[in-house]
Amino acid sequence: MTAPNRKLVYGLEPTIAVVALVVASIDAVIIPLSLFSPLLPSALLRMIAIASGSVASLVFLRMLFSPQIHYAIDRANDAMSEGQWLRSKPKKLTDQEWGLTGAKMGKGYLIPLRLVLMVEYLAVVFLAREQWTSLLAFSGAALPIMLTLSQLTAHFPRPTELPPLTHC
């Protein structure tokens, strides 16, 4: 649990967020090398994939046990669906608020990193020769997606005092 006055990076503790960004950046470089270069040893690829998967698991668990992130994701879902249970018209990729580079979808290095890793993930789906490349691409693409979800806490902060439950 973080203290209320502690500085967060992308909605997470700075250590976790920086490690996730560094690992995702390494993944963005290693994935094309593993696809197109036979010089990358399989043992090295396996170690990088396991490390990336471990960091992705850590970020996932941190998000899973954070009530602030759950609250922010729920509020973002309400805002995107405009209060309707079944949204009939999806958001466009060029939407200023919720599109690929929208105001609420992250800032700085996270946007191009997420786009690069998503394109690389699609390339791996069709071109991968090793299972470790697939794991690396999946965990590499998952890291910026999870950072995008966790940074929603900056746009939808959880109130300090929640209203009492009335349905009990």
DSSP file with accessible surface (Angstrom, degrees, kcal/mol):
  #  RESIDUE AA STRUCTURE BP1 BP2  ACC     N-H-->O    O-->H-N    N-H-->O    O-->H-N    TCO  KAPPA ALPHA  PHI   PSI    X-CA   Y-CA   Z-CA
    1    1 A M              0   0  185      0, 0.0     2,-0.3     0, 0.0    65,-0.0   0.000 360.0 360.0 360.0 131.6    0.0    0.0    0.0
    2    2 A T        -     0   0   25      1,-0.1     6,-0.0     4,-0.0    11,-0.0  -0.624 360.0-109.1 -92.0 150.0    1.4    3.4   -0.9
    3    3 A A    >   -     0   0   47     -2,-0.3     3,-1.6     1,-0.1    -1,-0.1  -0.452  29.9-117.6 -71.6 149.3    1.3    6.4    1.2
    4    4 A P  T 3  S+     0   0  140      0, 0.0    -1,-0.1     0, 0.0    -2,-0.0   0.809 113.0  48.0 -62.7 -26.4   -1.1    9.1   -0.1
    5    5 A N  T 3  S+     0   0  147      2,-0.1     2,-0.3     0, 0.0    -2,-0.0   0.388  85.8 115.2 -95.9   5.9    1.6   11.7   -0.5
    6    6 A R  S <  S-     0   0  123     -3,-1.6     2,-0.3     1,-0.1    -4,-0.0  -0.562  71.2-115.3 -78.8 139.4    4.0    9.3   -2.4
    7    7 A K        -     0   0  167     -2,-0.3     2,-0.3     1,-0.0    -1,-0.1  -0.531  32.3-159.3 -75.4 128.5    4.8   10.1   -6.0
    8    8 A L        -     0   0   59     -2,-0.3     2,-0.5     5,-0.1     5,-0.2  -0.841  10.6-147.9-109.2 150.6    3.6    7.5   -8.5
    9    9 A V  B >  S-A   12   0A  46      3,-2.8     3,-1.9    -2,-0.3     8,-0.1  -0.982  86.4 -15.8-117.0 118.8    4.8    6.8  -12.0
   10   10 A Y  T 3  S-     0   0   41     -2,-0.5   142,-0.2     1,-0.3    -1,-0.2   0.841 127.6 -58.0  53.6  35.7    2.0    5.6  -14.3
   11   11 A G  T 3  S+     0   0   10      1,-0.3    -1,-0.3   140,-0.2     2,-0.2   0.513 122.2  90.8  78.5   3.8   -0.1    4.8  -11.2
   12   12 A L  B <  S-A    9   0A   0     -3,-1.9    -3,-2.8     1,-0.1    -1,-0.3  -0.783  91.2 -76.3-123.4 169.3    2.5    2.5   -9.7
   13   13 A E     >  -     0   0   22     -2,-0.2     4,-2.5    -5,-0.2     5,-0.2  -0.354  49.3-115.6 -60.9 145.1    5.4    2.8   -7.4
   14   14 A P  H  > S+     0   0   40      0, 0.0     4,-2.7     0, 0.0     5,-0.3   0.875 112.7  53.6 -56.4 -38.1    8.4    4.3   -9.3
   15   15 A T  H  > S+     0   0  101      1,-0.2     4,-2.3     2,-0.2     5,-0.2   0.942 111.9  43.6 -63.1 -46.2   10.6    1.2   -8.9
   16   16 A I  H  > S+     0   0   32      1,-0.2     4,-2.5     2,-0.2    -1,-0.2   0.929 115.9  48.0 -65.2 -44.3    7.9   -1.1  -10.4
   17   17 A A  H  X S+     0   0    0     -4,-2.5     4,-2.4     2,-0.2    -2,-0.2   0.923 113.1  46.7 -65.8 -42.3    7.0    1.3  -13.2
   18   18 A V  H  X S+     0   0   77     -4,-2.7     4,-2.7    -5,-0.2     5,-0.2   0.926 112.9  49.2 -68.0 -42.3   10.7    2.0  -14.2
   19   19 A V  H  X S+     0   0   63     -4,-2.3     4,-2.8    -5,-0.3     5,-0.2   0.927 111.8  50.0 -61.7 -42.3   11.6   -1.7  -14.2
   20   20 A A  H  X S+     0   0    0     -4,-2.5     4,-2.4    -5,-0.2    -2,-0.2   0.913 112.0  47.5 -63.4 -41.2    8.5   -2.4  -16.4
   21   21 A L  H  X S+     0   0   26     -4,-2.4     4,-2.2     2,-0.2    -2,-0.2   0.912 113.3  47.7 -66.5 -40.8    9.4    0.3  -18.9
   22   22 A V  H  X S+     0   0   77     -4,-2.7     4,-2.4     2,-0.2    -2,-0.2   0.940 113.7  46.8 -65.9 -45.5   13.0   -0.8  -19.1
   23   23 A V  H  X S+     0   0   24     -4,-2.8     4,-2.6     1,-0.2    -2,-0.2   0.921 112.6  49.8 -63.9 -41.6   12.0   -4.5  -19.6
   24   24 A A  H  X S+     0   0    0     -4,-2.4     4,-2.1    -5,-0.2    -1,-0.2   0.887 110.2  51.3 -64.7 -35.9    9.4   -3.5  -22.2
   25   25 A S  H  X S+     0   0   28     -4,-2.2     4,-1.1     2,-0.2    -2,-0.2   0.906 110.0  48.6 -66.7 -41.4   12.1   -1.4  -24.0
   26   26 A I  H >X S+     0   0   81     -4,-2.4     4,-2.8     1,-0.2     3,-0.6   0.920 110.3  52.4 -62.9 -41.6   14.5   -4.4  -24.0
   27   27 A D  H 3X S+     0   0    1     -4,-2.6     4,-2.6     1,-0.2    -2,-0.2   0.891 103.1  58.0 -59.3 -40.8   11.7   -6.6  -25.3
   28   28 A A  H 3< S+     0   0   15     -4,-2.1    -1,-0.2     1,-0.2    -2,-0.2   0.799 113.6  39.1 -62.8 -27.0   11.0   -4.1  -28.1
   29   29 A V  H <X S+     0   0   93     -4,-1.1     4,-1.1    -3,-0.6    -2,-0.2   0.869 117.1  47.9 -87.0 -40.1   14.7   -4.5  -29.3
   30   30 A I  H  X S+     0   0   21     -4,-2.8     4,-2.7     1,-0.2     5,-0.2   0.852 100.0  65.8 -73.5 -35.6   15.0   -8.3  -28.7
   31   31 A I  H  X S+     0   0    0     -4,-2.6     4,-1.6     1,-0.2    -1,-0.2   0.942 104.5  42.7 -58.0 -51.1   11.7   -9.4  -30.4
   32   32 A P  H  > S+     0   0   46      0, 0.0     4,-2.4     0, 0.0     5,-0.2   0.902 113.9  53.8 -63.5 -34.2   12.8   -8.3  -34.0
   33   33 A L  H  X S+     0   0   79     -4,-1.1     4,-2.0     1,-0.2     7,-0.3   0.905 108.1  49.4 -63.0 -39.9   16.3   -9.8  -33.4
   34   34 A S  H  < S+     0   0   13     -4,-2.7    -1,-0.2     1,-0.2    95,-0.2   0.789 114.2  46.5 -70.7 -26.4   14.7  -13.1  -32.4
   35   35 A L  H  < S+     0   0   12     -4,-1.6    -2,-0.2    -5,-0.2    -1,-0.2   0.876 127.3  21.4 -79.3 -39.9   12.5  -13.1  -35.5
   36   36 A F  H  < S+     0   0  145     -4,-2.4    -2,-0.2    -5,-0.2    -3,-0.2   0.437 110.4  70.1-115.3  -2.2   15.1  -12.1  -38.1
   37   37 A S    ><  -     0   0   33     -4,-2.0     3,-0.9    -5,-0.2    -1,-0.1  -0.961  49.8-167.0-123.2 122.6   18.5  -13.0  -36.7
   38   38 A P  T 3  S+     0   0  113      0, 0.0    -1,-0.1     0, 0.0    -4,-0.1   0.529  80.5  80.5 -79.6  -2.0   19.8  -16.5  -36.2
   39   39 A L  T 3   +     0   0  147     -6,-0.2    -5,-0.1     2,-0.1    -6,-0.0   0.645  64.7  98.3 -80.2 -13.8   22.6  -15.2  -34.1
   40   40 A L  S <  S-     0   0   31     -3,-0.9    -3,-0.0    -7,-0.3     2,-0.0  -0.631  78.8-126.1 -78.5 116.3   20.5  -14.8  -30.9
   41   41 A P     >  -     0   0   77      0, 0.0     4,-2.2     0, 0.0     5,-0.2  -0.333   8.0-131.1 -64.8 143.7   21.2  -17.9  -28.7
   42   42 A S  H  > S+     0   0   51      1,-0.2     4,-2.4     2,-0.2     5,-0.2   0.853 106.6  56.2 -63.3 -35.2   18.1  -19.8  -27.6
   43   43 A A  H  > S+     0   0   47      2,-0.2     4,-2.3     1,-0.2    -1,-0.2   0.908 108.1  47.7 -66.1 -39.5   19.2  -19.8  -24.0
   44   44 A L  H  > S+     0   0   69      2,-0.2     4,-2.5     1,-0.2     5,-0.2   0.924 111.5  50.4 -66.5 -42.7   19.5  -16.0  -23.9
   45   45 A L  H  X S+     0   0    3     -4,-2.2     4,-2.5     1,-0.2    -2,-0.2   0.910 110.1  50.9 -61.3 -40.9   16.1  -15.6  -25.5
   46   46 A R  H  X S+     0   0  103     -4,-2.4     4,-2.4     2,-0.2     5,-0.2   0.928 110.3  48.6 -63.1 -44.1   14.7  -18.0  -22.9
   47   47 A M  H  X S+     0   0  123     -4,-2.3     4,-2.3     1,-0.2    -2,-0.2   0.919 113.2  46.9 -64.1 -41.8   16.2  -16.0  -20.0
   48   48 A I  H  X S+     0   0   30     -4,-2.5     4,-2.7     2,-0.2     5,-0.2   0.912 112.2  50.6 -67.5 -40.4   14.9  -12.7  -21.3
   49   49 A A  H  X S+     0   0    0     -4,-2.5     4,-2.6    -5,-0.2    -2,-0.2   0.912 111.5  47.4 -64.8 -40.4   11.5  -14.2  -21.9
   50   50 A I  H  X S+     0   0   84     -4,-2.4     4,-2.3     2,-0.2    -2,-0.2   0.921 113.1  48.6 -67.7 -41.2   11.3  -15.5  -18.4
   51   51 A A  H  X S+     0   0   51     -4,-2.3     4,-2.3    -5,-0.2    -2,-0.2   0.934 113.2  47.5 -63.7 -43.6   12.5  -12.2  -16.9
   52   52 A S  H  X S+     0   0    1     -4,-2.7     4,-2.6     1,-0.2    -2,-0.2   0.921 112.2  49.4 -64.2 -42.4    9.9  -10.3  -19.0
   53   53 A G  H  X S+     0   0   15     -4,-2.6     4,-2.3    -5,-0.2    -1,-0.2   0.878 109.8  52.4 -63.9 -36.0    7.2  -12.7  -18.0
   54   54 A S  H  X S+     0   0   70     -4,-2.3     4,-2.3     2,-0.2    -2,-0.2   0.919 110.5  46.4 -66.5 -43.2    8.1  -12.3  -14.3
   55   55 A V  H  X S+     0   0   23     -4,-2.3     4,-2.6     2,-0.2     5,-0.2   0.918 112.1  51.4 -66.2 -40.7    8.0   -8.6  -14.5
   56   56 A A  H  X S+     0   0   10     -4,-2.6     4,-2.5     1,-0.2    -2,-0.2   0.910 110.2  49.7 -62.1 -39.0    4.6   -8.7  -16.3
   57   57 A S  H  X S+     0   0   68     -4,-2.3     4,-2.7     2,-0.2    -2,-0.2   0.909 110.0  51.1 -65.2 -40.0    3.3  -11.1  -13.6
   58   58 A L  H  X S+     0   0   89     -4,-2.3     4,-2.4     2,-0.2    -2,-0.2   0.936 111.7  46.0 -62.7 -46.3    4.6   -8.7  -10.9
   59   59 A V  H  X S+     0   0    0     -4,-2.6     4,-2.4     2,-0.2    -2,-0.2   0.914 112.4  51.9 -64.2 -40.2    2.8   -5.7  -12.5
   60   60 A F  H  X S+     0   0  111     -4,-2.5     4,-2.6    -5,-0.2    -2,-0.2   0.935 110.8  46.8 -61.7 -45.6   -0.4   -7.8  -12.9
   61   61 A L  H  X S+     0   0   84     -4,-2.7     4,-1.9     2,-0.2    -1,-0.2   0.895 110.4  53.1 -64.6 -37.9   -0.4   -8.8   -9.3
   62   62 A R  H  < S+     0   0   46     -4,-2.4    -1,-0.2     1,-0.2    -2,-0.2   0.915 112.9  44.2 -63.1 -40.2    0.2   -5.2   -8.2
   63   63 A M  H >< S+     0   0   17     -4,-2.4     3,-1.3     1,-0.2    -2,-0.2   0.889 109.4  57.4 -69.1 -38.2   -2.7   -4.1  -10.3
   64   64 A L  H 3< S+     0   0   75     -4,-2.6    -2,-0.2     1,-0.3    -1,-0.2   0.872 111.5  40.9 -61.8 -37.2   -4.9   -7.0   -9.0
   65   65 A F  T 3< S+     0   0  151     -4,-1.9    -1,-0.3    -5,-0.1    -2,-0.2   0.186  92.9  99.0-100.1  17.6   -4.5   -6.0   -5.4
   66   66 A S    <>  -     0   0    3     -3,-1.3     4,-2.0     1,-0.1     5,-0.2  -0.889  49.3-169.4-108.1 111.1   -4.8   -2.2   -5.9
   67   67 A P  H  > S+     0   0   51      0, 0.0     4,-2.4     0, 0.0     5,-0.2   0.837  88.8  59.4 -66.3 -28.0   -8.3   -0.8   -5.1
   68   68 A Q  H  > S+     0   0   59      2,-0.2     4,-2.4     1,-0.2     5,-0.1   0.921 107.0  45.0 -65.4 -42.2   -7.2    2.6   -6.6
   69   69 A I  H  > S+     0   0    1      2,-0.2     4,-2.7     1,-0.2     5,-0.2   0.912 112.3  51.8 -70.1 -39.0   -6.5    1.0  -10.0
   70   70 A H  H  X S+     0   0   86     -4,-2.0     4,-2.3    -7,-0.2    -2,-0.2   0.926 111.2  48.1 -60.9 -44.0   -9.7   -1.1   -9.9
   71   71 A Y  H  X S+     0   0   58     -4,-2.4     4,-2.5     1,-0.2    -2,-0.2   0.934 112.2  48.8 -62.2 -45.0  -11.7    2.1   -9.2
   72   72 A A  H  X S+     0   0    0     -4,-2.4     4,-2.4     1,-0.2    -2,-0.2   0.904 111.2  49.2 -64.3 -40.3   -9.9    4.0  -12.0
   73   73 A I  H  X S+     0   0   53     -4,-2.7     4,-2.4     2,-0.2    -1,-0.2   0.912 111.4  50.0 -66.6 -40.3  -10.6    1.2  -14.5
   74   74 A D  H  X S+     0   0   83     -4,-2.3     4,-2.2    -5,-0.2    -2,-0.2   0.923 112.5  46.7 -62.5 -43.5  -14.3    1.1  -13.5
   75   75 A R  H  X S+     0   0   80     -4,-2.5     4,-2.4     2,-0.2    -2,-0.2   0.890 112.1  50.7 -67.0 -37.8  -14.6    4.9  -13.9
   76   76 A A  H  X S+     0   0    5     -4,-2.4     4,-2.8     2,-0.2     5,-0.2   0.907 109.0  51.6 -65.8 -39.0  -12.8    4.7  -17.3
   77   77 A N  H  X S+     0   0   90     -4,-2.4     4,-2.3     2,-0.2    -2,-0.2   0.922 110.9  47.9 -62.2 -44.2  -15.2    1.9  -18.4
   78   78 A D  H  X>S+     0   0   70     -4,-2.2     5,-1.7     1,-0.2     4,-0.7   0.910 113.2  48.4 -62.2 -41.9  -18.2    4.1  -17.4
   79   79 A A  H  <5S+     0   0   40     -4,-2.4     3,-0.3     1,-0.2    -2,-0.2   0.899 113.1  46.7 -67.6 -39.2  -16.7    7.1  -19.2
   80   80 A M  H  <5S+     0   0   49     -4,-2.8    -1,-0.2     1,-0.2    -2,-0.2   0.868 117.2  42.2 -71.2 -36.1  -16.0    5.1  -22.4
   81   81 A S  H ><5S-     0   0   10     -4,-2.3     3,-1.8    -5,-0.2    -1,-0.2   0.467 104.5-130.8 -89.5  -1.1  -19.4    3.5  -22.5
   82   82 A E  T 3<5 -     0   0  132     -4,-0.7    -3,-0.2    -3,-0.3    -4,-0.1   0.850  67.8 -56.6  55.0  38.6  -21.1    6.7  -21.6
   83   83 A G  T 3 <S+     0   0   67     -5,-1.7     2,-0.3     1,-0.2    -1,-0.3   0.452 107.4 126.3  78.7   0.2  -23.1    5.0  -18.8
   84   84 A Q    <   -     0   0  100     -3,-1.8    -1,-0.2    -6,-0.2     3,-0.2  -0.699  57.6-143.0 -93.5 144.2  -24.7    2.4  -21.2
   85   85 A W  S    S+     0   0  247     -2,-0.3     2,-0.6     1,-0.3    -1,-0.1   0.923  94.9  34.5 -70.1 -42.7  -24.4   -1.3  -20.4
   86   86 A L  S    S-     0   0  129     -5,-0.1     2,-0.5    -3,-0.1    -1,-0.3  -0.930  81.0-149.1-117.8 109.2  -24.0   -2.3  -24.1
   87   87 A R        -     0   0   95     -2,-0.6    -5,-0.1    -3,-0.2    -6,-0.0  -0.651  10.1-170.5 -80.3 120.8  -22.1    0.3  -26.1
   88   88 A S  S    S+     0   0  111     -2,-0.5    -1,-0.2     1,-0.2    -7,-0.0   0.784  73.3  47.8 -84.1 -26.4  -23.4    0.2  -29.7
   89   89 A K  S    S-     0   0  157     -8,-0.1    -1,-0.2     3,-0.0     3,-0.1  -0.940  80.3-142.9-121.0 112.3  -20.7    2.5  -31.3
   90   90 A P        -     0   0   95      0, 0.0     2,-0.1     0, 0.0    -2,-0.0  -0.310  29.4 -96.6 -71.1 158.1  -17.1    1.7  -30.4
   91   91 A K        -     0   0   59      1,-0.1     2,-0.2     7,-0.1   -11,-0.0  -0.416  41.0-115.5 -69.8 146.5  -14.5    4.5  -30.0
   92   92 A K    >   -     0   0  141      1,-0.1     3,-1.6    -2,-0.1     6,-0.1  -0.498  16.3-121.2 -80.7 154.1  -12.4    5.4  -33.0
   93   93 A L  T 3  S+     0   0  122      1,-0.3     7,-2.2     6,-0.2     8,-0.5   0.742 114.7  52.6 -65.7 -21.0   -8.7    4.8  -33.0
   94   94 A T  T 3  S+     0   0  114      5,-0.2    -1,-0.3     6,-0.1     5,-0.1   0.298  76.9 137.5 -97.9  10.0   -8.2    8.5  -33.6
   95   95 A D    <>  -     0   0   52     -3,-1.6     4,-1.5     1,-0.1     6,-0.2  -0.314  55.5-136.1 -59.2 135.1  -10.4    9.7  -30.7
   96   96 A Q  T  4 S+     0   0  165      1,-0.2     7,-2.3     2,-0.2    -1,-0.1   0.768  99.2  28.9 -66.5 -26.6   -8.8   12.6  -28.9
   97   97 A E  T  4 S+     0   0   80      5,-0.3     7,-2.0     6,-0.2    -1,-0.2   0.845 137.2  17.4-101.3 -43.3   -9.5   11.2  -25.5
   98   98 A W  T  4 S+     0   0   16      5,-0.1    -2,-0.2     4,-0.1    -3,-0.1   0.347  95.4 108.9-117.4   5.0   -9.6    7.4  -25.8
   99   99 A G  S >< S-     0   0    5     -4,-1.5     3,-1.6    -5,-0.1    -5,-0.2   0.028  91.1 -77.9 -72.5-173.5   -7.8    6.7  -29.1
  100  100 A L  T 3  S+     0   0   76     -7,-2.2    -6,-0.1     1,-0.3    15,-0.1   0.862 135.3  22.9 -56.3 -39.3   -4.4    5.1  -29.6
  101  101 A T  T 3  S+     0   0   93     -8,-0.5    -1,-0.3    -6,-0.2    -2,-0.1   0.004  96.6 144.3-116.3  28.9   -2.7    8.4  -28.7
  102  102 A G    X   -     0   0    4     -3,-1.6     3,-1.5    -9,-0.1    -5,-0.3  -0.087  64.8-103.6 -67.9 167.0   -5.6    9.9  -26.7
  103  103 A A  T 3  S+     0   0   72     -7,-2.3     3,-0.4     1,-0.3    -6,-0.2   0.801 120.0  44.0 -63.1 -30.2   -5.2   12.1  -23.7
  104  104 A K  T 3  S+     0   0   38     -7,-2.0    -1,-0.3     1,-0.2     3,-0.1   0.273  95.2  79.4-100.2  11.4   -6.2    9.4  -21.3
  105  105 A M  S <  S-     0   0   43     -3,-1.5    -1,-0.2     1,-0.4    -2,-0.1   0.097 108.1 -79.5-107.7  25.5   -4.1    6.6  -22.8
  106  106 A G        -     0   0    5     -3,-0.4    -1,-0.4    42,-0.1     2,-0.3  -0.332  43.7-121.4 104.2 169.0   -0.8    7.5  -21.3
  107  107 A K    >   +     0   0  157     -2,-0.1     3,-1.2    -3,-0.1     2,-0.1  -0.947  61.3   9.6-145.4 165.9    1.9   10.1  -22.1
  108  108 A G  T >  S-     0   0   58     -2,-0.3     3,-0.8     1,-0.2     0, 0.0  -0.372 122.9  -4.0  70.0-135.9    5.5   10.3  -22.9
  109  109 A Y  T 3> S+     0   0  119      1,-0.2     4,-1.8     2,-0.2    -1,-0.2   0.687 120.0  75.0 -68.9 -19.9    7.4    7.2  -23.8
  110  110 A L  H <> S+     0   0    0     -3,-1.2     4,-2.5     1,-0.2    -1,-0.2   0.877  89.4  56.9 -65.1 -37.5    4.5    4.8  -23.1
  111  111 A I  H <> S+     0   0   30     -3,-0.8     4,-2.2     2,-0.2     5,-0.2   0.971 111.8  37.1 -64.5 -56.6    2.6    5.7  -26.3
  112  112 A P  H  > S+     0   0   66      0, 0.0     4,-2.7     0, 0.0     5,-0.2   0.897 116.7  54.4 -66.2 -32.3    5.2    4.8  -28.9
  113  113 A L  H  X S+     0   0    6     -4,-1.8     4,-2.5     2,-0.2     5,-0.2   0.926 108.8  47.9 -64.1 -42.6    6.4    1.8  -26.8
  114  114 A R  H  X S+     0   0   16     -4,-2.5     4,-2.0    -5,-0.2    -1,-0.2   0.928 113.4  47.8 -64.1 -42.5    2.9    0.4  -26.7
  115  115 A L  H  X S+     0   0   59     -4,-2.2     4,-2.1    -5,-0.2    -2,-0.2   0.930 112.7  48.0 -65.2 -44.0    2.4    0.9  -30.4
  116  116 A V  H  X S+     0   0   69     -4,-2.7     4,-2.6     1,-0.2    -2,-0.2   0.937 113.2  47.3 -63.3 -45.7    5.7   -0.7  -31.3
  117  117 A L  H  X S+     0   0    1     -4,-2.5     4,-2.2    -5,-0.2    -1,-0.2   0.850 110.0  52.7 -69.2 -31.1    5.2   -3.8  -29.1
  118  118 A M  H  X S+     0   0   70     -4,-2.0     4,-2.0    -5,-0.2    -1,-0.2   0.920 111.1  46.6 -68.6 -41.3    1.7   -4.3  -30.4
  119  119 A V  H  X S+     0   0  100     -4,-2.1     4,-2.1     1,-0.2    -2,-0.2   0.921 113.2  49.7 -65.1 -41.6    2.9   -4.3  -34.0
  120  120 A E  H  X S+     0   0   27     -4,-2.6     4,-2.4     1,-0.2    -2,-0.2   0.884 107.3  54.8 -64.6 -37.4    5.7   -6.7  -33.0
  121  121 A Y  H  X S+     0   0   76     -4,-2.2     4,-1.9     1,-0.2    -1,-0.2   0.927 108.0  49.0 -61.8 -43.3    3.2   -9.0  -31.2
  122  122 A L  H  X S+     0   0  103     -4,-2.0     4,-1.0     1,-0.2    -1,-0.2   0.889 110.7  50.9 -63.4 -37.3    1.2   -9.2  -34.4
  123  123 A A  H  X S+     0   0   33     -4,-2.1     4,-2.3     1,-0.2     3,-0.4   0.906 108.1  52.5 -66.1 -38.6    4.4  -10.0  -36.4
  124  124 A V  H  X S+     0   0    4     -4,-2.4     4,-2.2     1,-0.2    -2,-0.2   0.874  99.6  63.2 -65.9 -34.8    5.3  -12.8  -33.9
  125  125 A V  H  < S+     0   0   82     -4,-1.9    -1,-0.2     1,-0.2    -2,-0.2   0.893 117.2  28.5 -56.9 -37.1    1.9  -14.4  -34.3
  126  126 A F  H  < S+     0   0  169     -4,-1.0    -2,-0.2    -3,-0.4    -1,-0.2   0.741 131.4  32.7 -96.3 -24.3    2.7  -15.1  -37.9
  127  127 A L  H  < S+     0   0   89     -4,-2.3    -3,-0.2    -5,-0.1    -2,-0.2   0.504  78.3 124.6-115.3  -6.3    6.5  -15.4  -37.9
  128  128 A A     <  +     0   0   34     -4,-2.2   -93,-0.1    -5,-0.2     3,-0.1  -0.326  26.9 177.3 -66.6 137.4    7.6  -16.9  -34.6
  129  129 A R        +     0   0  166    -95,-0.2     2,-0.4     1,-0.1    -1,-0.1   0.577  66.7  52.7-107.7 -20.2    9.7  -20.0  -34.8
  130  130 A E  S  > S-     0   0   71      1,-0.1     4,-1.2   -96,-0.1     3,-0.4  -0.919  73.2-134.5-120.4 147.9   10.3  -20.5  -31.1
  131  131 A Q  H  > S+     0   0  142     -2,-0.4     4,-2.1     1,-0.2     5,-0.2   0.817 106.0  61.1 -67.6 -29.4    7.9  -20.6  -28.2
  132  132 A W  H  > S+     0   0   57      1,-0.2     4,-2.5     2,-0.2    -1,-0.2   0.841  99.1  55.8 -69.1 -30.3   10.1  -18.2  -26.2
  133  133 A T  H  > S+     0   0    3     -3,-0.4     4,-2.6     2,-0.2    -1,-0.2   0.911 107.4  49.6 -65.5 -39.4    9.7  -15.5  -28.8
  134  134 A S  H  X S+     0   0   54     -4,-1.2     4,-2.5     2,-0.2    -2,-0.2   0.920 111.9  47.3 -65.0 -43.4    5.9  -15.8  -28.4
  135  135 A L  H  X S+     0   0   65     -4,-2.1     4,-2.7     2,-0.2     5,-0.3   0.920 112.5  50.3 -63.2 -41.8    6.2  -15.5  -24.6
  136  136 A L  H  X S+     0   0    0     -4,-2.5     4,-2.5     1,-0.2    -2,-0.2   0.926 112.2  46.6 -62.3 -43.7    8.5  -12.6  -25.0
  137  137 A A  H  X S+     0   0    0     -4,-2.6     4,-2.3     2,-0.2     5,-0.2   0.909 113.5  48.9 -66.6 -40.9    6.1  -10.8  -27.4
  138  138 A F  H  X S+     0   0  126     -4,-2.5     4,-2.1     2,-0.2    -2,-0.2   0.954 116.4  40.4 -65.0 -49.7    3.1  -11.5  -25.2
  139  139 A S  H  X S+     0   0    3     -4,-2.7     4,-1.8     1,-0.2    -2,-0.2   0.885 114.6  54.2 -69.3 -33.7    4.7  -10.3  -21.9
  140  140 A G  H  < S+     0   0    0     -4,-2.5    -1,-0.2    -5,-0.3    -2,-0.2   0.907 112.7  42.4 -65.0 -40.5    6.3   -7.4  -23.8
  141  141 A A  H  X S+     0   0    7     -4,-2.3     4,-1.2    -5,-0.2    -1,-0.2   0.837 111.3  57.0 -74.4 -30.5    3.0   -6.2  -25.2
  142  142 A A  H  X S+     0   0   21     -4,-2.1     4,-2.9    -5,-0.2     5,-0.2   0.861  96.6  64.3 -69.8 -33.3    1.2   -6.8  -21.8
  143  143 A L  H  X S+     0   0    0     -4,-1.8     4,-2.4     1,-0.2     5,-0.2   0.954 105.8  39.4 -61.0 -53.1    3.6   -4.5  -19.9
  144  144 A P  H  > S+     0   0    1      0, 0.0     4,-2.2     0, 0.0    -1,-0.2   0.860 114.9  55.2 -67.8 -27.3    2.7   -1.2  -21.6
  145  145 A I  H  X S+     0   0   68     -4,-1.2     4,-2.2     2,-0.2    -2,-0.2   0.942 110.5  44.8 -66.8 -44.1   -1.0   -2.2  -21.7
  146  146 A M  H  X S+     0   0   20     -4,-2.9     4,-2.6     1,-0.2    -1,-0.2   0.885 112.0  52.2 -67.2 -35.8   -1.0   -2.7  -18.0
  147  147 A L  H  X S+     0   0    0     -4,-2.4     4,-2.0    -5,-0.2    -1,-0.2   0.884 108.1  52.5 -65.9 -35.6    0.9    0.5  -17.4
  148  148 A T  H  < S+     0   0    7     -4,-2.2     4,-0.4    -5,-0.2    -2,-0.2   0.928 111.5  46.0 -63.7 -43.8   -1.7    2.3  -19.5
  149  149 A L  H >< S+     0   0   64     -4,-2.2     3,-1.0     1,-0.2    -2,-0.2   0.910 113.2  49.0 -65.5 -41.1   -4.5    0.8  -17.3
  150  150 A S  H >< S+     0   0    0     -4,-2.6     3,-1.5     1,-0.2    -1,-0.2   0.839 101.9  62.2 -71.6 -28.1   -2.7    1.7  -14.1
  151  151 A Q  G >< S+     0   0   12     -4,-2.0     3,-1.8     1,-0.3     4,-0.5   0.633  80.1  85.1 -74.1  -8.3   -2.0    5.3  -15.1
  152  152 A L  G X> S+     0   0    8     -3,-1.0     4,-2.3    -4,-0.4     3,-0.7   0.703  70.5  79.2 -62.9 -16.1   -5.8    5.8  -15.3
  153  153 A T  G <4 S+     0   0   23     -3,-1.5    -1,-0.3     1,-0.2    -2,-0.2   0.788  86.7  58.1 -62.8 -24.7   -5.5    6.6  -11.5
  154  154 A A  G <4 S+     0   0   81     -3,-1.8    -1,-0.2     1,-0.2    -2,-0.2   0.825 113.2  37.9 -72.3 -30.0   -4.2   10.0  -12.5
  155  155 A H  T <4 S+     0   0   71     -3,-0.7    -2,-0.2    -4,-0.5    -1,-0.2   0.742 128.7  31.5 -90.6 -28.5   -7.4   10.7  -14.5
  156  156 A F  S  < S-     0   0   33     -4,-2.3    -1,-0.2   -88,-0.1   -81,-0.1  -0.633  79.0-171.2-130.5  73.4   -9.9    9.0  -12.1
  157  157 A P        -     0   0   91      0, 0.0    -3,-0.1     0, 0.0    -4,-0.0  -0.380  27.9-114.1 -68.9 145.4   -8.6    9.3   -8.5
  158  158 A R        -     0   0   85     -5,-0.1   -90,-0.1     1,-0.1     4,-0.0  -0.609  32.8-112.3 -78.0 133.1  -10.4    7.3   -5.9
  159  159 A P        -     0   0   58      0, 0.0     3,-0.1     0, 0.0    -1,-0.1  -0.340  18.2-129.6 -63.3 149.5  -12.2    9.4   -3.3
  160  160 A T  S    S+     0   0  152      1,-0.2     2,-0.5    -3,-0.0    -2,-0.0   0.825  96.6  41.5 -71.4 -29.7  -10.7    9.2    0.2
  161  161 A E  S    S-     0   0  167      0, 0.0    -1,-0.2     0, 0.0     0, 0.0  -0.963  77.6-154.6-122.9 119.0  -14.0    8.4    1.8
  162  162 A L        -     0   0   80     -2,-0.5     3,-0.1    -3,-0.1    -2,-0.0  -0.636  27.7-103.8 -89.5 147.4  -16.4    6.1    0.0
  163  163 A P        -     0   0  105      0, 0.0    -1,-0.1     0, 0.0     3,-0.1  -0.313  46.6 -94.1 -65.9 152.5  -20.2    6.3    0.6
  164  164 A P        -     0   0  114      0, 0.0     2,-0.3     0, 0.0     0, 0.0  -0.318  42.6 -99.8 -67.7 153.1  -21.7    3.6    2.9
  165  165 A L        +     0   0  129      1,-0.1     3,-0.0    -3,-0.1    -3,-0.0  -0.547  37.5 179.7 -72.6 131.6  -23.1    0.5    1.4
  166  166 A T        +     0   0  131     -2,-0.3    -1,-0.1     1,-0.1     0, 0.0   0.525  69.1  68.3-109.5 -11.2  -26.9    0.7    1.2
  167  167 A H              0   0  151      0, 0.0    -1,-0.1     0, 0.0    -2,-0.0   0.441 360.0 360.0 -92.3   2.6  -27.7   -2.7   -0.3
  168  168 A C              0   0  135     -3,-0.0     0, 0.0     0, 0.0     0, 0.0  -0.546 360.0 360.0 -86.9 360.0  -26.7   -4.8    2.7
